[in-house]
Amino acid sequence: TKLVDETEIITAFETRTKIFLGDLSLVSFGLSQESYQYIATNADAIVHLGANVHLRATYAELRDANVGSTLEVIKLASSSRLKHIHYISTTDVSNQSFEEHFVLPETFLSHANGYAETKWVSEILISDAQSRGIPCTIYRLGMVYGSTDGQGTVHRSHFLSRFILAAIATKCLPNDMGHAQQNIISVDFVCQFLRYTVLNPTPGIAFHVVNPHGSISFKFLGLCIKSVISDITYVEYTTWVSEYVSKKENALNAVWHIDSIQTNFPTFGQRIPDCNNLKEFCKKHQLICQPITDEYVIAILQYLLLHTTI
Protein backbone atom coordinates (compact mmCIF):
# COMPACT_ATOMS: atom_id res chain seq x y z
CA THR A 1 0.00 0.00 0.00
CA LYS A 2 2.90 2.36 0.66
CA LEU A 3 4.03 2.04 -2.97
CA VAL A 4 0.51 2.82 -4.17
CA ASP A 5 0.35 5.88 -1.92
CA GLU A 6 3.71 7.17 -3.20
CA THR A 7 2.63 6.60 -6.82
CA GLU A 8 -0.55 8.57 -6.22
CA ILE A 9 1.44 11.41 -4.70
CA ILE A 10 3.88 11.48 -7.62
CA THR A 11 1.03 11.41 -10.15
CA ALA A 12 -0.80 14.23 -8.37
CA PHE A 13 2.42 16.27 -8.23
CA GLU A 14 3.14 15.80 -11.94
CA THR A 15 -0.41 16.65 -13.04
CA ARG A 16 -0.90 19.67 -10.78
CA THR A 17 2.55 21.25 -10.80
CA LYS A 18 4.41 23.37 -13.34
CA ILE A 19 8.15 23.82 -12.81
CA PHE A 20 10.05 26.82 -14.18
CA LEU A 21 13.83 26.78 -14.02
CA GLY A 22 15.14 30.12 -12.79
CA ASP A 23 17.75 31.85 -10.66
CA LEU A 24 16.96 33.82 -7.49
CA SER A 25 19.87 36.20 -8.06
CA LEU A 26 18.70 37.37 -11.50
CA VAL A 27 16.18 39.98 -12.63
CA SER A 28 12.77 38.32 -13.13
CA PHE A 29 14.43 35.17 -11.75
CA GLY A 30 16.10 34.70 -15.14
CA LEU A 31 12.80 33.51 -16.63
CA SER A 32 11.74 34.06 -20.20
CA GLN A 33 9.14 36.78 -20.72
CA GLU A 34 6.56 34.13 -21.61
CA SER A 35 7.20 32.07 -18.44
CA TYR A 36 7.24 35.16 -16.22
CA GLN A 37 3.96 36.41 -17.67
CA TYR A 38 2.34 32.99 -17.22
CA ILE A 39 3.17 33.01 -13.50
CA ALA A 40 2.18 36.66 -13.10
CA THR A 41 -1.20 35.97 -14.67
CA ASN A 42 -2.06 32.63 -13.06
CA ALA A 43 -0.55 32.66 -9.54
CA ASP A 44 -2.64 34.00 -6.67
CA ALA A 45 -0.05 33.53 -3.90
CA ILE A 46 3.74 33.40 -3.61
CA VAL A 47 5.57 31.35 -0.99
CA HIS A 48 9.13 32.71 -0.97
CA LEU A 49 11.39 30.29 0.84
CA GLY A 50 14.34 30.20 -1.56
CA ALA A 51 17.63 31.57 -0.25
CA ASN A 52 21.37 31.13 -0.27
CA VAL A 53 21.89 29.75 3.25
CA HIS A 54 25.53 30.16 4.25
CA LEU A 55 26.21 31.16 7.84
CA ARG A 56 29.81 32.26 7.17
CA ALA A 57 29.12 34.33 4.05
CA THR A 58 28.90 38.12 4.17
CA TYR A 59 25.84 40.23 3.46
CA ALA A 60 27.37 41.35 0.15
CA GLU A 61 27.92 37.76 -0.95
CA LEU A 62 24.30 36.80 -0.21
CA ARG A 63 22.53 40.03 -1.18
CA ASP A 64 21.62 39.24 -4.80
CA ALA A 65 20.06 35.84 -4.07
CA ASN A 66 18.41 36.75 -0.77
CA VAL A 67 17.50 40.44 -0.91
CA GLY A 68 17.35 40.79 -4.69
CA SER A 69 14.94 37.86 -4.93
CA THR A 70 12.64 39.49 -2.36
CA LEU A 71 12.47 42.63 -4.49
CA GLU A 72 11.64 40.45 -7.49
CA VAL A 73 8.93 38.64 -5.51
CA ILE A 74 7.34 41.98 -4.60
CA LYS A 75 7.44 43.02 -8.25
CA LEU A 76 5.85 39.72 -9.29
CA ALA A 77 3.18 40.01 -6.59
CA SER A 78 1.97 43.30 -8.07
CA SER A 79 2.16 42.21 -11.72
CA SER A 80 -1.06 41.38 -13.66
CA ARG A 81 -2.99 40.47 -10.49
CA LEU A 82 -2.38 41.06 -6.79
CA LYS A 83 -0.83 38.10 -5.00
CA HIS A 84 -0.37 37.35 -1.29
CA ILE A 85 3.31 37.02 -0.35
CA HIS A 86 4.21 34.38 2.23
CA TYR A 87 7.79 35.25 3.15
CA ILE A 88 9.90 32.62 4.90
CA SER A 89 12.43 34.20 7.25
CA THR A 90 14.36 32.94 10.27
CA THR A 91 14.16 33.35 14.03
CA ASP A 92 17.80 34.49 13.82
CA VAL A 93 16.46 37.96 13.01
CA SER A 94 14.57 38.08 16.32
CA ASN A 95 17.43 37.36 18.69
CA GLN A 96 17.03 40.76 20.34
CA SER A 97 13.22 40.87 20.14
CA PHE A 98 11.42 37.68 21.03
CA GLU A 99 7.89 38.98 20.41
CA GLU A 100 6.10 38.31 17.12
CA HIS A 101 6.35 41.86 15.78
CA PHE A 102 5.71 42.22 12.06
CA VAL A 103 8.49 44.84 11.91
CA LEU A 104 11.63 44.22 13.96
CA PRO A 105 13.91 46.90 15.45
CA GLU A 106 17.26 47.73 13.87
CA THR A 107 19.12 47.04 17.13
CA PHE A 108 19.54 43.36 16.26
CA LEU A 109 21.89 44.08 13.34
CA SER A 110 24.99 44.42 15.50
CA HIS A 111 24.56 40.77 16.54
CA ALA A 112 23.78 39.25 13.14
CA ASN A 113 25.69 37.24 10.55
CA GLY A 114 25.43 38.00 6.83
CA TYR A 115 22.59 35.53 6.27
CA ALA A 116 20.45 36.95 9.09
CA GLU A 117 21.15 40.47 7.83
CA THR A 118 19.75 39.60 4.40
CA LYS A 119 16.64 38.17 6.03
CA TRP A 120 16.16 41.28 8.18
CA VAL A 121 16.52 43.60 5.18
CA SER A 122 14.09 41.41 3.23
CA GLU A 123 11.59 41.64 6.09
CA ILE A 124 11.80 45.44 5.90
CA LEU A 125 11.02 45.24 2.18
CA ILE A 126 8.10 42.89 2.89
CA SER A 127 6.66 45.15 5.61
CA ASP A 128 6.94 48.11 3.23
CA ALA A 129 5.08 46.11 0.56
CA GLN A 130 2.34 45.33 3.12
CA SER A 131 2.00 49.05 3.90
CA ARG A 132 1.57 49.73 0.16
CA GLY A 133 -1.32 47.32 -0.18
CA ILE A 134 0.36 44.03 -1.09
CA PRO A 135 -0.87 41.39 1.42
CA CYS A 136 2.12 39.80 3.18
CA THR A 137 2.73 37.30 5.97
CA ILE A 138 6.12 36.62 7.56
CA TYR A 139 7.16 33.23 8.91
CA ARG A 140 10.28 33.14 11.08
CA LEU A 141 11.34 29.52 11.11
CA GLY A 142 13.36 28.02 13.92
CA MET A 143 15.45 24.84 13.62
CA VAL A 144 13.48 22.72 11.13
CA TYR A 145 14.53 19.07 11.27
CA GLY A 146 13.32 15.56 10.44
CA SER A 147 9.75 14.36 10.10
CA THR A 148 7.88 12.69 12.97
CA ASP A 149 7.03 9.68 10.75
CA GLY A 150 9.52 7.47 12.62
CA GLN A 151 11.81 6.99 9.61
CA GLY A 152 14.52 9.32 10.95
CA THR A 153 15.28 10.73 7.50
CA VAL A 154 17.19 14.01 7.76
CA HIS A 155 19.50 16.15 5.66
CA ARG A 156 23.04 15.13 6.55
CA SER A 157 24.47 18.65 6.17
CA HIS A 158 22.01 20.05 8.77
CA PHE A 159 23.71 21.47 11.87
CA LEU A 160 22.29 18.83 14.22
CA SER A 161 23.11 16.06 11.74
CA ARG A 162 26.69 17.31 11.64
CA PHE A 163 26.85 17.27 15.44
CA ILE A 164 25.62 13.66 15.50
CA LEU A 165 27.81 12.56 12.58
CA ALA A 166 30.85 14.05 14.29
CA ALA A 167 30.05 12.00 17.40
CA ILE A 168 29.59 8.85 15.29
CA ALA A 169 32.92 9.35 13.49
CA THR A 170 35.01 10.27 16.55
CA LYS A 171 33.05 8.37 19.21
CA CYS A 172 33.61 11.42 21.35
CA LEU A 173 31.54 14.16 23.00
CA PRO A 174 32.29 17.08 25.33
CA ASN A 175 32.00 15.98 28.95
CA ASP A 176 29.95 19.05 29.88
CA MET A 177 27.53 20.67 27.44
CA GLY A 178 26.23 23.03 30.09
CA HIS A 179 22.75 24.43 29.61
CA ALA A 180 22.84 24.63 25.80
CA GLN A 181 19.48 23.88 24.25
CA GLN A 182 17.94 23.65 20.79
CA ASN A 183 14.34 24.16 19.81
CA ILE A 184 13.42 21.70 17.04
CA ILE A 185 10.35 21.87 14.82
CA SER A 186 9.58 18.90 12.58
CA VAL A 187 9.47 19.46 8.84
CA ASP A 188 6.10 17.71 8.47
CA PHE A 189 4.48 20.16 10.91
CA VAL A 190 6.05 23.15 9.12
CA CYS A 191 4.68 21.95 5.77
CA GLN A 192 1.23 21.37 7.24
CA PHE A 193 1.23 24.78 8.94
CA LEU A 194 2.27 26.58 5.74
CA ARG A 195 -0.39 24.77 3.74
CA TYR A 196 -3.09 25.92 6.17
CA THR A 197 -1.84 29.50 6.36
CA VAL A 198 -1.63 29.81 2.57
CA LEU A 199 -5.23 28.60 2.31
CA ASN A 200 -6.28 30.81 5.24
CA PRO A 201 -4.12 33.93 4.75
CA THR A 202 -3.48 36.42 7.54
CA PRO A 203 -1.83 39.54 6.07
CA GLY A 204 0.22 41.80 8.31
CA ILE A 205 1.03 39.01 10.75
CA ALA A 206 4.37 37.41 11.69
CA PHE A 207 4.55 33.81 12.90
CA HIS A 208 7.44 32.39 14.88
CA VAL A 209 7.37 28.82 13.64
CA VAL A 210 9.02 27.09 16.60
CA ASN A 211 8.09 24.13 18.75
CA PRO A 212 5.73 25.45 21.45
CA HIS A 213 6.57 22.46 23.69
CA GLY A 214 10.03 23.86 24.36
CA SER A 215 13.59 22.89 23.56
CA ILE A 216 15.77 19.84 24.10
CA SER A 217 19.12 20.14 25.84
CA PHE A 218 22.38 19.05 24.25
CA LYS A 219 22.87 17.02 27.39
CA PHE A 220 19.72 15.07 26.45
CA LEU A 221 20.99 14.75 22.87
CA GLY A 222 24.27 13.38 24.22
CA LEU A 223 22.43 10.78 26.30
CA CYS A 224 20.49 9.67 23.20
CA ILE A 225 23.76 9.33 21.29
CA LYS A 226 25.24 7.35 24.16
CA SER A 227 22.25 4.97 24.15
CA VAL A 228 22.95 4.08 20.52
CA ILE A 229 26.78 4.29 20.51
CA SER A 230 27.80 2.65 23.75
CA ASP A 231 31.57 3.25 23.42
CA ILE A 232 31.31 7.06 23.32
CA THR A 233 34.04 8.75 25.36
CA TYR A 234 33.93 12.17 26.99
CA VAL A 235 36.64 14.83 26.92
CA GLU A 236 37.07 18.46 27.98
CA TYR A 237 35.49 20.99 25.65
CA THR A 238 38.83 22.50 24.63
CA THR A 239 40.16 19.02 23.77
CA TRP A 240 37.01 18.22 21.80
CA VAL A 241 37.50 21.37 19.72
CA SER A 242 41.27 21.21 19.22
CA GLU A 243 41.60 17.49 18.53
CA TYR A 244 38.34 16.79 16.74
CA VAL A 245 36.16 19.72 15.59
CA SER A 246 39.10 21.76 14.27
CA LYS A 247 40.01 19.01 11.80
CA LYS A 248 38.74 19.73 8.28
CA GLU A 249 37.37 16.21 7.88
CA ASN A 250 35.17 16.63 10.97
CA ALA A 251 31.49 17.08 10.07
CA LEU A 252 31.18 20.06 12.43
CA ASN A 253 34.22 21.94 11.16
CA ALA A 254 32.32 23.89 8.50
CA VAL A 255 29.66 25.23 10.87
CA TRP A 256 31.05 25.30 14.41
CA HIS A 257 32.36 28.65 15.61
CA ILE A 258 35.89 27.89 16.82
CA ASP A 259 37.10 30.42 19.37
CA SER A 260 40.47 29.84 21.00
CA ILE A 261 39.33 31.83 24.05
CA GLN A 262 36.17 29.75 24.56
CA THR A 263 36.84 27.10 27.22
CA ASN A 264 33.30 25.84 27.79
CA PHE A 265 30.55 24.50 25.56
CA PRO A 266 28.65 27.55 24.19
CA THR A 267 25.46 28.54 25.95
CA PHE A 268 22.61 29.08 23.51
CA GLY A 269 18.91 28.38 23.09
CA GLN A 270 18.02 29.45 26.64
CA ARG A 271 14.96 31.28 25.43
CA ILE A 272 12.73 30.65 22.44
CA PRO A 273 10.82 33.38 20.62
CA ASP A 274 7.20 34.03 21.52
CA CYS A 275 4.87 31.96 19.36
CA ASN A 276 1.39 33.07 20.46
CA ASN A 277 0.29 33.80 16.89
CA LEU A 278 1.26 30.26 15.90
CA LYS A 279 -0.53 28.77 18.93
CA GLU A 280 -3.72 30.72 18.20
CA PHE A 281 -3.73 29.73 14.52
CA CYS A 282 -3.12 26.07 15.38
CA LYS A 283 -5.91 26.10 17.95
CA LYS A 284 -8.33 27.65 15.46
CA HIS A 285 -7.50 25.12 12.72
CA GLN A 286 -6.90 22.14 15.04
CA LEU A 287 -3.25 21.68 14.06
CA ILE A 288 -1.02 19.72 16.44
CA CYS A 289 2.72 20.16 16.80
CA GLN A 290 4.34 17.11 18.38
CA PRO A 291 6.94 17.46 21.16
CA ILE A 292 10.46 16.15 20.47
CA THR A 293 10.90 12.77 22.16
CA ASP A 294 13.81 10.38 22.66
CA GLU A 295 12.16 8.05 20.10
CA TYR A 296 12.31 10.87 17.54
CA VAL A 297 16.00 11.53 18.22
CA ILE A 298 16.96 7.83 18.24
CA ALA A 299 15.23 7.24 14.88
CA ILE A 300 17.40 10.02 13.45
CA LEU A 301 20.52 8.55 15.06
CA GLN A 302 19.81 5.16 13.52
CA TYR A 303 19.27 6.75 10.11
CA LEU A 304 22.56 8.66 10.33
CA LEU A 305 24.43 5.51 11.41
CA LEU A 306 23.47 4.08 8.02
CA HIS A 307 24.24 7.31 6.12
CA THR A 308 27.44 8.66 7.63
CA THR A 309 28.78 10.75 4.73
CA ILE A 310 27.73 14.35 4.04
C-alpha positions in Angstrom: 0.0 0.0 0.0 2.9 2.4 0.7 4.0 2.0 -3.0 0.5 2.8 -4.2 0.4 5.9 -1.9 3.7 7.2 -3.2 2.6 6.6 -6.8 -0.6 8.6 -6.2 1.4 11.4 -4.7 3.9 11.5 -7.6 1.0 11.4 -10.2 -0.8 14.2 -8.4 2.4 16.3 -8.2 3.1 15.8 -11.9 -0.4 16.7 -13.0 -0.9 19.7 -10.8 2.6 21.3 -10.8 4.4 23.4 -13.3 8.1 23.8 -12.8 10.0 26.8 -14.2 13.8 26.8 -14.0 15.1 30.1 -12.8 17.7 31.9 -10.7 17.0 33.8 -7.5 19.9 36.2 -8.1 18.7 37.4 -11.5 16.2 40.0 -12.6 12.8 38.3 -13.1 14.4 35.2 -11.8 16.1 34.7 -15.1 12.8 33.5 -16.6 11.7 34.1 -20.2 9.1 36.8 -20.7 6.6 34.1 -21.6 7.2 32.1 -18.4 7.2 35.2 -16.2 4.0 36.4 -17.7 2.3 33.0 -17.2 3.2 33.0 -13.5 2.2 36.7 -13.1 -1.2 36.0 -14.7 -2.1 32.6 -13.1 -0.6 32.7 -9.5 -2.6 34.0 -6.7 0.0 33.5 -3.9 3.7 33.4 -3.6 5.6 31.3 -1.0 9.1 32.7 -1.0 11.4 30.3 0.8 14.3 30.2 -1.6 17.6 31.6 -0.2 21.4 31.1 -0.3 21.9 29.7 3.3 25.5 30.2 4.3 26.2 31.2 7.8 29.8 32.3 7.2 29.1 34.3 4.1 28.9 38.1 4.2 25.8 40.2 3.5 27.4 41.4 0.1 27.9 37.8 -0.9 24.3 36.8 -0.2 22.5 40.0 -1.2 21.6 39.2 -4.8 20.1 35.8 -4.1 18.4 36.7 -0.8 17.5 40.4 -0.9 17.4 40.8 -4.7 14.9 37.9 -4.9 12.6 39.5 -2.4 12.5 42.6 -4.5 11.6 40.4 -7.5 8.9 38.6 -5.5 7.3 42.0 -4.6 7.4 43.0 -8.2 5.9 39.7 -9.3 3.2 40.0 -6.6 2.0 43.3 -8.1 2.2 42.2 -11.7 -1.1 41.4 -13.7 -3.0 40.5 -10.5 -2.4 41.1 -6.8 -0.8 38.1 -5.0 -0.4 37.4 -1.3 3.3 37.0 -0.3 4.2 34.4 2.2 7.8 35.3 3.2 9.9 32.6 4.9 12.4 34.2 7.3 14.4 32.9 10.3 14.2 33.3 14.0 17.8 34.5 13.8 16.5 38.0 13.0 14.6 38.1 16.3 17.4 37.4 18.7 17.0 40.8 20.3 13.2 40.9 20.1 11.4 37.7 21.0 7.9 39.0 20.4 6.1 38.3 17.1 6.4 41.9 15.8 5.7 42.2 12.1 8.5 44.8 11.9 11.6 44.2 14.0 13.9 46.9 15.5 17.3 47.7 13.9 19.1 47.0 17.1 19.5 43.4 16.3 21.9 44.1 13.3 25.0 44.4 15.5 24.6 40.8 16.5 23.8 39.3 13.1 25.7 37.2 10.6 25.4 38.0 6.8 22.6 35.5 6.3 20.4 37.0 9.1 21.1 40.5 7.8 19.8 39.6 4.4 16.6 38.2 6.0 16.2 41.3 8.2 16.5 43.6 5.2 14.1 41.4 3.2 11.6 41.6 6.1 11.8 45.4 5.9 11.0 45.2 2.2 8.1 42.9 2.9 6.7 45.1 5.6 6.9 48.1 3.2 5.1 46.1 0.6 2.3 45.3 3.1 2.0 49.1 3.9 1.6 49.7 0.2 -1.3 47.3 -0.2 0.4 44.0 -1.1 -0.9 41.4 1.4 2.1 39.8 3.2 2.7 37.3 6.0 6.1 36.6 7.6 7.2 33.2 8.9 10.3 33.1 11.1 11.3 29.5 11.1 13.4 28.0 13.9 15.4 24.8 13.6 13.5 22.7 11.1 14.5 19.1 11.3 13.3 15.6 10.4 9.8 14.4 10.1 7.9 12.7 13.0 7.0 9.7 10.7 9.5 7.5 12.6 11.8 7.0 9.6 14.5 9.3 11.0 15.3 10.7 7.5 17.2 14.0 7.8 19.5 16.1 5.7 23.0 15.1 6.6 24.5 18.7 6.2 22.0 20.0 8.8 23.7 21.5 11.9 22.3 18.8 14.2 23.1 16.1 11.7 26.7 17.3 11.6 26.9 17.3 15.4 25.6 13.7 15.5 27.8 12.6 12.6 30.9 14.1 14.3 30.0 12.0 17.4 29.6 8.9 15.3 32.9 9.4 13.5 35.0 10.3 16.5 33.0 8.4 19.2 33.6 11.4 21.3 31.5 14.2 23.0 32.3 17.1 25.3 32.0 16.0 28.9 29.9 19.0 29.9 27.5 20.7 27.4 26.2 23.0 30.1 22.8 24.4 29.6 22.8 24.6 25.8 19.5 23.9 24.2 17.9 23.6 20.8 14.3 24.2 19.8 13.4 21.7 17.0 10.3 21.9 14.8 9.6 18.9 12.6 9.5 19.5 8.8 6.1 17.7 8.5 4.5 20.2 10.9 6.0 23.1 9.1 4.7 22.0 5.8 1.2 21.4 7.2 1.2 24.8 8.9 2.3 26.6 5.7 -0.4 24.8 3.7 -3.1 25.9 6.2 -1.8 29.5 6.4 -1.6 29.8 2.6 -5.2 28.6 2.3 -6.3 30.8 5.2 -4.1 33.9 4.7 -3.5 36.4 7.5 -1.8 39.5 6.1 0.2 41.8 8.3 1.0 39.0 10.8 4.4 37.4 11.7 4.5 33.8 12.9 7.4 32.4 14.9 7.4 28.8 13.6 9.0 27.1 16.6 8.1 24.1 18.8 5.7 25.4 21.5 6.6 22.5 23.7 10.0 23.9 24.4 13.6 22.9 23.6 15.8 19.8 24.1 19.1 20.1 25.8 22.4 19.1 24.3 22.9 17.0 27.4 19.7 15.1 26.5 21.0 14.8 22.9 24.3 13.4 24.2 22.4 10.8 26.3 20.5 9.7 23.2 23.8 9.3 21.3 25.2 7.3 24.2 22.2 5.0 24.2 22.9 4.1 20.5 26.8 4.3 20.5 27.8 2.6 23.8 31.6 3.2 23.4 31.3 7.1 23.3 34.0 8.7 25.4 33.9 12.2 27.0 36.6 14.8 26.9 37.1 18.5 28.0 35.5 21.0 25.6 38.8 22.5 24.6 40.2 19.0 23.8 37.0 18.2 21.8 37.5 21.4 19.7 41.3 21.2 19.2 41.6 17.5 18.5 38.3 16.8 16.7 36.2 19.7 15.6 39.1 21.8 14.3 40.0 19.0 11.8 38.7 19.7 8.3 37.4 16.2 7.9 35.2 16.6 11.0 31.5 17.1 10.1 31.2 20.1 12.4 34.2 21.9 11.2 32.3 23.9 8.5 29.7 25.2 10.9 31.1 25.3 14.4 32.4 28.7 15.6 35.9 27.9 16.8 37.1 30.4 19.4 40.5 29.8 21.0 39.3 31.8 24.1 36.2 29.7 24.6 36.8 27.1 27.2 33.3 25.8 27.8 30.5 24.5 25.6 28.7 27.6 24.2 25.5 28.5 26.0 22.6 29.1 23.5 18.9 28.4 23.1 18.0 29.4 26.6 15.0 31.3 25.4 12.7 30.6 22.4 10.8 33.4 20.6 7.2 34.0 21.5 4.9 32.0 19.4 1.4 33.1 20.5 0.3 33.8 16.9 1.3 30.3 15.9 -0.5 28.8 18.9 -3.7 30.7 18.2 -3.7 29.7 14.5 -3.1 26.1 15.4 -5.9 26.1 17.9 -8.3 27.6 15.5 -7.5 25.1 12.7 -6.9 22.1 15.0 -3.2 21.7 14.1 -1.0 19.7 16.4 2.7 20.2 16.8 4.3 17.1 18.4 6.9 17.5 21.2 10.5 16.2 20.5 10.9 12.8 22.2 13.8 10.4 22.7 12.2 8.0 20.1 12.3 10.9 17.5 16.0 11.5 18.2 17.0 7.8 18.2 15.2 7.2 14.9 17.4 10.0 13.4 20.5 8.6 15.1 19.8 5.2 13.5 19.3 6.7 10.1 22.6 8.7 10.3 24.4 5.5 11.4 23.5 4.1 8.0 24.2 7.3 6.1 27.4 8.7 7.6 28.8 10.8 4.7 27.7 14.3 4.0 
